[in-house]
């Protein structure tokens, strides 16, 4: 079975930021069931290899599309725009807000109510991330080169918020486990 290289086509979805996650999951499960290597135990070695490759492609596509940031980055990639790795965002306002969030994280452990402070930080990160996602959609939908460059900046900011959310999870584990 030849599968499309485009992840959206693979799952029969329109190439857009907002996805029906239940449809994505349903299509993923259907493809996994059809392509899983266990279904090809009696096949020749070539068919087994294709099954493994197809399963890996489906897994990679699903992981990419299910997360907002990687889906946004993939949309840009499909449009011929690459998000540079390890690029520092030069917006002073954004940098200051990130420093303040990190300082607040460091203060959680010594806080009178670390659980409440963690919840507050999480809400702030999710709220800021949500605003950036809306900005991304606006830039993406306009589609011209200048707008796509702004969409790249949004993805870079989302990556920072994703990393911060992971760090908050780790901090919570350290404090409460």
Backbone as JSON Lines, residues from 0, in Angstrom:
{"i":0,"aa":"X","n":[0.84,-1.18,0.0],"ca":[0.0,0.0,0.0],"c":[0.89,1.24,0.0]}
{"i":1,"aa":"X","n":[0.7,2.11,-0.98],"ca":[1.43,3.37,-1.04],"c":[0.65,4.44,-0.3]}
{"i":2,"aa":"X","n":[1.28,5.03,0.67],"ca":[0.63,6.06,1.47],"c":[1.1,7.43,1.0]}
{"i":3,"aa":"X","n":[0.23,8.44,1.1],"ca":[0.66,9.79,0.75],"c":[1.71,10.3,1.74]}
{"i":4,"aa":"X","n":[2.62,11.11,1.24],"ca":[3.65,11.7,2.1],"c":[3.09,12.82,2.97]}
{"i":5,"aa":"X","n":[2.05,13.48,2.49],"ca":[1.46,14.59,3.22],"c":[0.62,14.03,4.38]}
{"i":6,"aa":"X","n":[0.93,14.46,5.58],"ca":[0.27,13.92,6.78],"c":[-1.22,14.2,6.79]}
{"i":7,"aa":"X","n":[-1.63,15.36,6.31],"ca":[-3.05,15.69,6.28],"c":[-3.79,14.75,5.32]}
{"i":8,"aa":"X","n":[-3.21,14.56,4.14],"ca":[-3.82,13.64,3.17],"c":[-3.89,12.22,3.72]}
{"i":9,"aa":"X","n":[-2.85,11.82,4.42],"ca":[-2.8,10.48,5.0],"c":[-4.02,10.2,5.87]}
{"i":10,"aa":"X","n":[-4.45,11.21,6.62],"ca":[-5.58,11.04,7.52],"c":[-6.89,11.59,6.93]}
{"i":11,"aa":"X","n":[-6.85,12.03,5.68],"ca":[-8.05,12.55,5.05],"c":[-8.54,13.84,5.68]}
{"i":12,"aa":"X","n":[-7.61,14.7,6.08],"ca":[-7.95,15.95,6.75],"c":[-7.52,17.15,5.91]}
{"i":13,"aa":"X","n":[-8.23,18.24,6.06],"ca":[-7.85,19.48,5.39],"c":[-6.59,20.03,6.06]}
{"i":14,"aa":"X","n":[-5.69,20.62,5.29],"ca":[-4.47,21.19,5.87],"c":[-4.75,22.52,6.56]}
{"i":15,"aa":"X","n":[-5.14,22.42,7.82],"ca":[-5.45,23.62,8.59],"c":[-5.05,23.41,10.04]}
{"i":16,"aa":"X","n":[-4.91,24.51,10.75],"ca":[-4.45,24.42,12.14],"c":[-5.48,23.75,13.04]}
{"i":17,"aa":"X","n":[-6.72,24.15,12.91],"ca":[-7.78,23.58,13.73],"c":[-8.19,22.22,13.2]}
{"i":18,"aa":"X","n":[-7.99,21.19,13.97],"ca":[-8.32,19.83,13.54],"c":[-9.37,19.22,14.45]}
{"i":19,"aa":"X","n":[-10.13,18.34,13.88],"ca":[-11.05,17.51,14.66],"c":[-10.21,16.37,15.23]}
{"i":20,"aa":"X","n":[-9.84,16.51,16.51],"ca":[-8.95,15.53,17.14],"c":[-9.57,14.13,17.17]}
{"i":21,"aa":"X","n":[-10.88,14.04,17.3],"ca":[-11.52,12.72,17.34],"c":[-11.44,12.06,15.96]}
{"i":22,"aa":"X","n":[-11.56,12.84,14.89],"ca":[-11.42,12.28,13.54],"c":[-9.98,11.84,13.3]}
{"i":23,"aa":"X","n":[-9.04,12.66,13.75],"ca":[-7.62,12.3,13.62],"c":[-7.35,10.98,14.33]}
{"i":24,"aa":"X","n":[-7.83,10.85,15.55],"ca":[-7.61,9.62,16.31],"c":[-8.28,8.43,15.64]}
{"i":25,"aa":"X","n":[-9.49,8.62,15.17],"ca":[-10.22,7.55,14.49],"c":[-9.48,7.08,13.23]}
{"i":26,"aa":"X","n":[-9.03,8.02,12.42],"ca":[-8.28,7.67,11.21],"c":[-6.96,6.99,11.55]}
{"i":27,"aa":"X","n":[-6.32,7.46,12.6],"ca":[-5.07,6.86,13.06],"c":[-5.29,5.39,13.43]}
{"i":28,"aa":"X","n":[-6.31,5.14,14.21],"ca":[-6.6,3.76,14.63],"c":[-6.94,2.87,13.44]}
{"i":29,"aa":"X","n":[-7.69,3.41,12.5],"ca":[-8.04,2.64,11.3],"c":[-6.79,2.28,10.51]}
{"i":30,"aa":"X","n":[-5.91,3.25,10.3],"ca":[-4.68,2.98,9.57],"c":[-3.78,2.01,10.32]}
{"i":31,"aa":"X","n":[-3.67,2.18,11.63],"ca":[-2.83,1.27,12.42],"c":[-3.34,-0.16,12.31]}
{"i":32,"aa":"X","n":[-4.63,-0.3,12.38],"ca":[-5.22,-1.64,12.3],"c":[-4.92,-2.27,10.94]}
{"i":33,"aa":"X","n":[-5.02,-1.49,9.88],"ca":[-4.81,-2.01,8.52],"c":[-3.34,-2.27,8.21]}
{"i":34,"aa":"X","n":[-2.45,-1.49,8.8],"ca":[-1.03,-1.54,8.42],"c":[-0.13,-2.24,9.43]}
{"i":35,"aa":"X","n":[-0.64,-2.58,10.57],"ca":[0.21,-3.13,11.64],"c":[0.97,-4.36,11.16]}
{"i":36,"aa":"X","n":[2.26,-4.45,11.5],"ca":[3.09,-5.58,11.07],"c":[2.54,-6.96,11.46]}
{"i":37,"aa":"X","n":[1.77,-7.04,12.53],"ca":[1.2,-8.34,12.92],"c":[0.27,-8.9,11.85]}
{"i":38,"aa":"X","n":[-0.28,-8.05,11.02],"ca":[-1.17,-8.49,9.93],"c":[-0.37,-9.08,8.77]}
{"i":39,"aa":"X","n":[0.94,-8.92,8.8],"ca":[1.78,-9.33,7.67],"c":[2.78,-10.42,8.06]}
{"i":40,"aa":"X","n":[2.47,-11.19,9.08],"ca":[3.41,-12.22,9.53],"c":[3.64,-13.29,8.47]}
{"i":41,"aa":"X","n":[2.65,-13.54,7.62],"ca":[2.79,-14.56,6.58],"c":[3.27,-13.97,5.25]}
{"i":42,"aa":"X","n":[3.46,-12.67,5.19],"ca":[3.87,-12.01,3.95],"c":[5.37,-12.19,3.72]}
{"i":43,"aa":"X","n":[5.81,-11.85,2.51],"ca":[7.25,-11.94,2.21],"c":[7.97,-10.78,2.91]}
{"i":44,"aa":"X","n":[9.29,-10.87,2.93],"ca":[10.1,-9.88,3.65],"c":[9.87,-8.46,3.15]}
{"i":45,"aa":"X","n":[9.68,-8.31,1.86],"ca":[9.45,-6.97,1.3],"c":[8.15,-6.38,1.84]}
{"i":46,"aa":"X","n":[7.1,-7.15,1.89],"ca":[5.82,-6.69,2.42],"c":[5.92,-6.37,3.91]}
{"i":47,"aa":"X","n":[6.67,-7.19,4.64],"ca":[6.87,-6.92,6.06],"c":[7.59,-5.58,6.27]}
{"i":48,"aa":"X","n":[8.6,-5.35,5.46],"ca":[9.36,-4.09,5.55],"c":[8.45,-2.9,5.24]}
{"i":49,"aa":"X","n":[7.65,-3.01,4.21],"ca":[6.73,-1.93,3.84],"c":[5.74,-1.69,4.98]}
{"i":50,"aa":"X","n":[5.27,-2.75,5.6],"ca":[4.34,-2.62,6.72],"c":[4.98,-1.85,7.87]}
{"i":51,"aa":"X","n":[6.21,-2.18,8.2],"ca":[6.91,-1.49,9.28],"c":[7.11,-0.01,8.91]}
{"i":52,"aa":"X","n":[7.52,0.25,7.67],"ca":[7.73,1.64,7.24],"c":[6.42,2.43,7.27]}
{"i":53,"aa":"X","n":[5.34,1.82,6.78],"ca":[4.05,2.5,6.78],"c":[3.56,2.78,8.19]}
{"i":54,"aa":"X","n":[3.75,1.81,9.07],"ca":[3.34,2.01,10.47],"c":[4.14,3.15,11.1]}
{"i":55,"aa":"X","n":[5.43,3.2,10.82],"ca":[6.27,4.29,11.35],"c":[5.8,5.64,10.8]}
{"i":56,"aa":"X","n":[5.46,5.69,9.51],"ca":[4.97,6.92,8.91],"c":[3.66,7.37,9.57]}
{"i":57,"aa":"X","n":[2.75,6.44,9.78],"ca":[1.47,6.76,10.41],"c":[1.69,7.27,11.83]}
{"i":58,"aa":"X","n":[2.58,6.63,12.57],"ca":[2.88,7.07,13.95],"c":[3.47,8.48,13.95]}
{"i":59,"aa":"X","n":[4.43,8.72,13.08],"ca":[5.07,10.04,13.01],"c":[4.05,11.1,12.61]}
{"i":60,"aa":"X","n":[3.22,10.79,11.63],"ca":[2.21,11.74,11.17],"c":[1.22,12.06,12.29]}
{"i":61,"aa":"X","n":[0.8,11.04,13.0],"ca":[-0.16,11.24,14.09],"c":[0.45,12.11,15.19]}
{"i":62,"aa":"X","n":[1.67,11.79,15.6],"ca":[2.32,12.57,16.65],"c":[2.49,14.03,16.21]}
{"i":63,"aa":"X","n":[2.78,14.26,14.96],"ca":[2.96,15.61,14.44],"c":[1.66,16.38,14.43]}
{"i":64,"aa":"X","n":[0.59,15.76,13.97],"ca":[-0.67,16.47,13.81],"c":[-1.46,16.62,15.1]}
{"i":65,"aa":"X","n":[-1.24,15.75,16.07],"ca":[-2.06,15.84,17.28],"c":[-1.66,16.99,18.19]}
{"i":66,"aa":"X","n":[-0.42,17.45,18.09],"ca":[0.06,18.55,18.95],"c":[0.02,19.86,18.16]}
{"i":67,"aa":"X","n":[-0.52,20.89,18.78],"ca":[-0.69,22.17,18.09],"c":[0.62,22.73,17.52]}
{"i":68,"aa":"X","n":[1.66,22.74,18.31],"ca":[2.91,23.36,17.86],"c":[3.53,22.6,16.7]}
{"i":69,"aa":"X","n":[3.61,21.29,16.8],"ca":[4.2,20.53,15.7],"c":[3.31,20.58,14.46]}
{"i":70,"aa":"X","n":[1.99,20.65,14.65],"ca":[1.08,20.78,13.51],"c":[1.31,22.12,12.81]}
{"i":71,"aa":"X","n":[1.46,23.19,13.59],"ca":[1.73,24.51,13.02],"c":[3.05,24.5,12.26]}
{"i":72,"aa":"X","n":[4.05,23.9,12.84],"ca":[5.35,23.82,12.18],"c":[5.26,23.01,10.89]}
{"i":73,"aa":"X","n":[4.48,21.93,10.92],"ca":[4.31,21.1,9.72],"c":[3.56,21.87,8.63]}
{"i":74,"aa":"X","n":[2.55,22.64,9.01],"ca":[1.84,23.47,8.03],"c":[2.81,24.42,7.33]}
{"i":75,"aa":"X","n":[3.67,25.05,8.12],"ca":[4.65,25.96,7.54],"c":[5.61,25.21,6.62]}
{"i":76,"aa":"X","n":[6.04,24.04,7.04],"ca":[6.93,23.22,6.23],"c":[6.27,22.88,4.89]}
{"i":77,"aa":"X","n":[5.0,22.52,4.93],"ca":[4.27,22.21,3.71],"c":[4.16,23.42,2.79]}
{"i":78,"aa":"X","n":[4.19,24.61,3.38],"ca":[4.12,25.84,2.58],"c":[5.51,26.3,2.13]}
{"i":79,"aa":"X","n":[6.53,25.51,2.45],"ca":[7.89,25.85,2.04],"c":[8.61,26.8,2.99]}
{"i":80,"aa":"X","n":[8.09,26.93,4.19],"ca":[8.7,27.82,5.18],"c":[9.19,26.97,6.35]}
{"i":81,"aa":"X","n":[10.46,27.1,6.65],"ca":[11.06,26.3,7.71],"c":[11.23,27.13,8.98]}
{"i":82,"aa":"X","n":[10.91,26.54,10.12],"ca":[11.12,27.19,11.4],"c":[12.55,26.89,11.83]}
{"i":83,"aa":"X","n":[13.39,27.91,11.95],"ca":[14.79,27.67,12.33],"c":[14.88,27.07,13.73]}
{"i":84,"aa":"X","n":[15.84,26.22,13.91],"ca":[16.08,25.62,15.23],"c":[16.92,26.57,16.08]}
{"i":85,"aa":"X","n":[16.68,26.54,17.38],"ca":[17.5,27.28,18.34],"c":[17.7,28.75,17.98]}
{"i":86,"aa":"X","n":[16.63,29.41,17.59],"ca":[16.71,30.83,17.29],"c":[16.15,31.61,18.48]}
{"i":87,"aa":"X","n":[16.86,32.63,18.89],"ca":[16.4,33.47,20.0],"c":[15.39,34.49,19.48]}
{"i":88,"aa":"X","n":[14.31,34.61,20.19],"ca":[13.3,35.6,19.84],"c":[13.79,36.95,20.34]}
{"i":89,"aa":"X","n":[13.75,37.93,19.48],"ca":[14.32,39.24,19.79],"c":[13.31,40.27,20.3]}
{"i":90,"aa":"X","n":[12.11,39.87,20.61],"ca":[11.11,40.81,21.11],"c":[11.3,41.04,22.61]}
{"i":91,"aa":"X","n":[11.69,42.24,23.01],"ca":[11.94,42.51,24.43],"c":[10.75,42.18,25.33]}
{"i":92,"aa":"X","n":[9.55,42.52,24.89],"ca":[8.35,42.26,25.7],"c":[8.17,40.76,25.95]}
{"i":93,"aa":"X","n":[8.37,39.97,24.92],"ca":[8.24,38.52,25.06],"c":[9.33,37.98,25.99]}
{"i":94,"aa":"X","n":[10.55,38.44,25.8],"ca":[11.67,37.97,26.63],"c":[11.45,38.31,28.1]}
{"i":95,"aa":"X","n":[10.97,39.51,28.37],"ca":[10.72,39.91,29.76],"c":[9.63,39.04,30.37]}
{"i":96,"aa":"X","n":[8.57,38.78,29.62],"ca":[7.49,37.94,30.16],"c":[7.99,36.53,30.45]}
{"i":97,"aa":"X","n":[8.89,36.03,29.62],"ca":[9.44,34.69,29.84],"c":[10.33,34.66,31.09]}
{"i":98,"aa":"X","n":[11.1,35.71,31.27],"ca":[11.94,35.79,32.46],"c":[11.08,35.85,33.72]}
{"i":99,"aa":"X","n":[9.99,36.6,33.65],"ca":[9.1,36.7,34.81],"c":[8.43,35.36,35.11]}
{"i":100,"aa":"X","n":[8.05,34.64,34.07],"ca":[7.46,33.3,34.29],"c":[8.47,32.36,34.94]}
{"i":101,"aa":"X","n":[9.69,32.41,34.47],"ca":[10.74,31.54,35.04],"c":[11.03,31.92,36.5]}
{"i":102,"aa":"X","n":[11.04,33.2,36.79],"ca":[11.25,33.64,38.17],"c":[10.11,33.15,39.06]}
{"i":103,"aa":"X","n":[8.9,33.23,38.54],"ca":[7.75,32.74,39.3],"c":[7.85,31.24,39.54]}
{"i":104,"aa":"X","n":[8.37,30.52,38.57],"ca":[8.57,29.07,38.75],"c":[9.56,28.79,39.88]}
{"i":105,"aa":"X","n":[10.61,29.59,39.92],"ca":[11.62,29.37,40.96],"c":[11.07,29.68,42.35]}
{"i":106,"aa":"X","n":[10.07,30.53,42.41],"ca":[9.48,30.92,43.7],"c":[8.44,29.92,44.21]}
{"i":107,"aa":"X","n":[8.03,28.97,43.37],"ca":[6.94,28.05,43.74],"c":[7.3,27.23,44.97]}
{"i":108,"aa":"X","n":[8.49,26.67,45.0],"ca":[8.87,25.76,46.09],"c":[8.8,26.43,47.46]}
{"i":109,"aa":"X","n":[9.19,27.68,47.55],"ca":[9.17,28.39,48.83],"c":[7.85,29.08,49.13]}
{"i":110,"aa":"X","n":[6.89,28.9,48.26],"ca":[5.6,29.56,48.41],"c":[4.77,28.93,49.53]}
{"i":111,"aa":"X","n":[3.88,29.74,50.12],"ca":[2.95,29.22,51.13],"c":[1.96,28.24,50.52]}
{"i":112,"aa":"X","n":[1.66,28.42,49.25],"ca":[0.7,27.57,48.56],"c":[1.25,27.19,47.17]}
{"i":113,"aa":"X","n":[2.21,26.25,47.15],"ca":[2.84,25.9,45.87],"c":[1.85,25.34,44.84]}
{"i":114,"aa":"X","n":[0.85,24.62,45.32],"ca":[-0.14,24.05,44.39],"c":[-0.91,25.16,43.67]}
{"i":115,"aa":"X","n":[-1.35,26.15,44.44],"ca":[-2.08,27.27,43.85],"c":[-1.2,28.06,42.89]}
{"i":116,"aa":"X","n":[0.05,28.27,43.28],"ca":[0.96,29.03,42.43],"c":[1.23,28.27,41.13]}
{"i":117,"aa":"X","n":[1.38,26.94,41.23],"ca":[1.56,26.13,40.01],"c":[0.34,26.24,39.11]}
{"i":118,"aa":"X","n":[-0.85,26.15,39.69],"ca":[-2.08,26.27,38.9],"c":[-2.15,27.63,38.21]}
{"i":119,"aa":"X","n":[-1.79,28.67,38.94],"ca":[-1.81,30.02,38.38],"c":[-0.82,30.14,37.22]}
{"i":120,"aa":"X","n":[0.37,29.59,37.4],"ca":[1.38,29.63,36.34],"c":[0.91,28.85,35.12]}
{"i":121,"aa":"X","n":[0.31,27.7,35.35],"ca":[-0.19,26.88,34.25],"c":[-1.26,27.64,33.46]}
{"i":122,"aa":"X","n":[-2.17,28.3,34.19],"ca":[-3.21,29.09,33.53],"c":[-2.59,30.21,32.7]}
{"i":123,"aa":"X","n":[-1.58,30.85,33.24],"ca":[-0.92,31.94,32.53],"c":[-0.24,31.42,31.26]}
{"i":124,"aa":"X","n":[0.45,30.29,31.37],"ca":[1.12,29.7,30.21],"c":[0.09,29.28,29.17]}
{"i":125,"aa":"X","n":[-0.98,28.62,29.59],"ca":[-2.02,28.19,28.65],"c":[-2.7,29.38,27.99]}
{"i":126,"aa":"X","n":[-2.97,30.42,28.76],"ca":[-3.59,31.62,28.2],"c":[-2.7,32.3,27.17]}
{"i":127,"aa":"X","n":[-1.45,32.46,27.51],"ca":[-0.51,33.09,26.58],"c":[-0.33,32.23,25.34]}
{"i":128,"aa":"X","n":[-0.23,30.94,25.53],"ca":[-0.09,30.01,24.41],"c":[-1.33,30.07,23.51]}
{"i":129,"aa":"X","n":[-2.49,30.16,24.11],"ca":[-3.73,30.25,23.34],"c":[-3.77,31.51,22.48]}
{"i":130,"aa":"X","n":[-3.3,32.62,23.02],"ca":[-3.24,33.86,22.25],"c":[-2.29,33.73,21.06]}
{"i":131,"aa":"X","n":[-1.16,33.08,21.3],"ca":[-0.17,32.89,20.22],"c":[-0.76,31.98,19.14]}
{"i":132,"aa":"X","n":[-1.51,30.97,19.54],"ca":[-2.15,30.08,18.55],"c":[-3.12,30.85,17.68]}
{"i":133,"aa":"X","n":[-3.87,31.75,18.28],"ca":[-4.81,32.57,17.5],"c":[-4.04,33.49,16.55]}
{"i":134,"aa":"X","n":[-2.93,34.03,17.01],"ca":[-2.09,34.86,16.14],"c":[-1.58,34.02,14.96]}
{"i":135,"aa":"X","n":[-1.14,32.8,15.27],"ca":[-0.65,31.92,14.21],"c":[-1.73,31.72,13.15]}
{"i":136,"aa":"X","n":[-2.94,31.41,13.59],"ca":[-4.04,31.16,12.64],"c":[-4.24,32.37,11.74]}
{"i":137,"aa":"X","n":[-4.24,33.54,12.33],"ca":[-4.41,34.76,11.53],"c":[-3.33,34.92,10.48]}
{"i":138,"aa":"X","n":[-2.09,34.72,10.88],"ca":[-0.98,34.84,9.92],"c":[-1.04,33.73,8.88]}
{"i":139,"aa":"X","n":[-1.33,32.51,9.31],"ca":[-1.38,31.36,8.41],"c":[-2.45,31.55,7.34]}
{"i":140,"aa":"X","n":[-3.6,32.01,7.77],"ca":[-4.71,32.14,6.83],"c":[-4.46,33.23,5.78]}
{"i":141,"aa":"X","n":[-3.69,34.25,6.12],"ca":[-3.37,35.29,5.14],"c":[-2.38,34.76,4.1]}
{"i":142,"aa":"X","n":[-1.45,33.94,4.54],"ca":[-0.61,33.16,3.65],"c":[0.48,33.84,2.86]}
{"i":143,"aa":"X","n":[0.58,35.15,2.84],"ca":[1.66,35.78,2.08],"c":[2.99,35.58,2.83]}
{"i":144,"aa":"X","n":[4.08,35.84,2.17],"ca":[5.4,35.58,2.75],"c":[5.62,36.31,4.07]}
{"i":145,"aa":"X","n":[5.24,37.58,4.12],"ca":[5.43,38.35,5.36],"c":[4.61,37.74,6.5]}
{"i":146,"aa":"X","n":[3.4,37.31,6.19],"ca":[2.55,36.7,7.21],"c":[3.1,35.34,7.65]}
{"i":147,"aa":"X","n":[3.62,34.58,6.71],"ca":[4.21,33.28,7.08],"c":[5.44,33.47,7.96]}
{"i":148,"aa":"X","n":[6.19,34.54,7.72],"ca":[7.33,34.83,8.6],"c":[6.86,35.15,10.01]}
{"i":149,"aa":"X","n":[5.73,35.83,10.14],"ca":[5.17,36.09,11.46],"c":[4.65,34.79,12.08]}
{"i":150,"aa":"X","n":[4.12,33.9,11.25],"ca":[3.66,32.6,11.74],"c":[4.83,31.79,12.29]}
{"i":151,"aa":"X","n":[5.99,31.91,11.66],"ca":[7.2,31.24,12.16],"c":[7.52,31.74,13.56]}
{"i":152,"aa":"X","n":[7.44,33.04,13.75],"ca":[7.7,33.62,15.07],"c":[6.71,33.07,16.1]}
{"i":153,"aa":"X","n":[5.47,32.9,15.7],"ca":[4.46,32.32,16.59],"c":[4.85,30.9,16.99]}
{"i":154,"aa":"X","n":[5.31,30.1,16.04],"ca":[5.72,28.73,16.35],"c":[6.9,28.73,17.31]}
{"i":155,"aa":"X","n":[7.82,29.63,17.11],"ca":[8.97,29.71,18.02],"c":[8.49,30.04,19.44]}
{"i":156,"aa":"X","n":[7.54,30.93,19.55],"ca":[7.0,31.27,20.87],"c":[6.24,30.09,21.46]}
{"i":157,"aa":"X","n":[5.48,29.38,20.64],"ca":[4.75,28.2,21.13],"c":[5.71,27.14,21.66]}
{"i":158,"aa":"X","n":[6.82,26.97,21.0],"ca":[7.81,26.0,21.47],"c":[8.31,26.38,22.87]}
{"i":159,"aa":"X","n":[8.49,27.67,23.08],"ca":[8.92,28.11,24.39],"c":[7.86,27.78,25.44]}
{"i":160,"aa":"X","n":[6.59,28.07,25.13],"ca":[5.51,27.78,26.08],"c":[5.36,26.28,26.3]}
{"i":161,"aa":"X","n":[5.56,25.48,25.26],"ca":[5.51,24.02,25.42],"c":[6.59,23.54,26.38]}
{"i":162,"aa":"X","n":[7.78,24.09,26.21],"ca":[8.9,23.72,27.09],"c":[8.6,24.14,28.53]}
{"i":163,"aa":"X","n":[8.04,25.3,28.68],"ca":[7.69,25.79,30.0],"c":[6.63,24.91,30.66]}
{"i":164,"aa":"X","n":[5.65,24.48,29.89],"ca":[4.6,23.59,30.41],"c":[5.21,22.26,30.89]}
{"i":165,"aa":"X","n":[6.16,21.75,30.15],"ca":[6.84,20.5,30.55],"c":[7.62,20.73,31.85]}
{"i":166,"aa":"X","n":[8.28,21.87,31.94],"ca":[9.03,22.19,33.16],"c":[8.09,22.33,34.36]}
{"i":167,"aa":"X","n":[6.91,22.88,34.13],"ca":[5.92,22.97,35.22],"c":[5.48,21.58,35.66]}
{"i":168,"aa":"X","n":[5.3,20.67,34.72],"ca":[4.95,19.29,35.07],"c":[6.06,18.64,35.91]}
{"i":169,"aa":"X","n":[7.31,18.86,35.51],"ca":[8.44,18.3,36.26],"c":[8.51,18.91,37.67]}
{"i":170,"aa":"X","n":[8.28,20.19,37.75],"ca":[8.3,20.85,39.05],"c":[7.2,20.28,39.95]}
{"i":171,"aa":"X","n":[6.05,20.08,39.39],"ca":[4.94,19.5,40.16],"c":[5.3,18.1,40.65]}
{"i":172,"aa":"X","n":[5.9,17.29,39.79],"ca":[6.32,15.95,40.18],"c":[7.32,16.01,41.33]}
{"i":173,"aa":"X","n":[8.28,16.92,41.25],"ca":[9.28,17.04,42.29],"c":[8.66,17.46,43.63]}
{"i":174,"aa":"X","n":[7.69,18.34,43.56],"ca":[7.1,18.87,44.8],"c":[6.1,17.93,45.44]}
{"i":175,"aa":"X","n":[5.37,17.17,44.65],"ca":[4.24,16.43,45.19],"c":[4.33,14.92,45.08]}
{"i":176,"aa":"X","n":[5.4,14.4,44.57],"ca":[5.54,12.93,44.5],"c":[6.41,12.39,45.59]}
